[in-house]
Amino acid sequence: MTIKDYYLINYPTDELGSELRDDATFSGLLNQLIIGNNVYDYIEVTDSLIRERLFNRLSEEIGETYDYIYKLWLSK
């Protein structure tokens, strides 16, 4: 499932969800965090609430805490 598909299903009233990159995935998001690329460029939306929601879901998918994901993001 793409990030956009996940987001539109779980947050259908958030209008910015339709602007998310069509082919972005959670594994791709994790890769962006690991290599230090800009996650906003990857998802193509610069909204902190969306980023937080995606980081939360990513943490669930990989079995880590939100803080782990957030620290990855801050460390780059």
Secondary structure, 3 states (H helix, E strand, C coil): CCHHHHHHHHCCCCHHHHHCCCCCCHHHHHHHHHHCCCHHHHHCCCCHHHHHHHHHHHHHHHCCCHHHHHHHHHCC
